[in-house]
């Protein structure tokens, strides 16, 4: 006679992901700190009332807690939402958000600060993949986004800042998307993307940088194949997608890089206007690899393109693509192995000297 086996249930260790905790503190003349932990934090920060208000909302897996903060600043507090209303005459001054280690998601929408707006992940050397979404925010001073490790994503939509601002991503395959009419940097904007195959993209409406623009995707620990993409505007009468009043510098380092002034499908407007006057400069250096550059419906001030060593390629005929440059501009293919490539039937815009191509 066959004997049936008895079923047994083995109790396994608890493998549920612990909920992250984000702590809100306040000090001084309206300064707010929002600090995460080692878990995957997910929060949204909004400003539902006047400049003295702030609401922090956590997802179901993120618990909010109060740190050291004046009781008079807190109008309500639950584990999923904290509402702040600073007493007169205080307004939100410096807003500092550091979600630390973990694959974090941070949204900041419709927030205006008197001082700096800072979003960071201090990480402690851990590699995590974070997402930053900023929309319709206005930093009274500088905007700083800093995340040194992981493959991170950031979207800025109609964001403004008054002082020189910086976006810094370190090692990883990072993506930065800047969009929206109302994106205005009243001073310089510096973008550093670090090691890895990174993408910086400007999409319509118009992003206006009233100072200088620096895009630097180089790294001392190894460069990837980076892409800097500026979309065409949506229509011929629309302003350019990217407008820089000062000087522009794009440095992509030693990878197989792509720079496109003109990107997208079905868009018929201008891509960029770089330099408010003919005395401004546009410097592009793609480093030593097989790099590619495309330019269409773009207005350059004094342009200097250094494509570096290896076999580089110009992807289109600038002379037939509504490209203008200030007198004294240069396109240099640099040293090559087999030969740098210009497209068949290439013509140069007036004022552009072309060298380093066979």
Secondary structure, 3 states (H helix, E strand, C coil): CCCCCCCCCCCCCCCCCCCEEEEEEEECCCEEEEECCCCCCEEEEECCCCCCEEEEEECCCEEEEECCCCHHHEEEECCCEEEEECCCCCCCCCEEEECCCCCCEEEEECCEECCCEEEEECHHHCCCCCEEEEECCEECCCEEEEEEECCCEEEEECCEECCCEEEEEEECCCEEEEECCCEEECCCEEEECCCCCCEEEECCCCEEECCCEEEECCCCCCCCCCEEEECCCCCCCCCCCEEECCCEEEECCCCCCEEEECCCCCCCCCCEEECCCCCCEEEEECCCCCCEEEECCEEECEEEEECCCCCCEECCCHHHCCEECCCCEEEECCCCCCCCECCCCCCCCCCEEEECCC
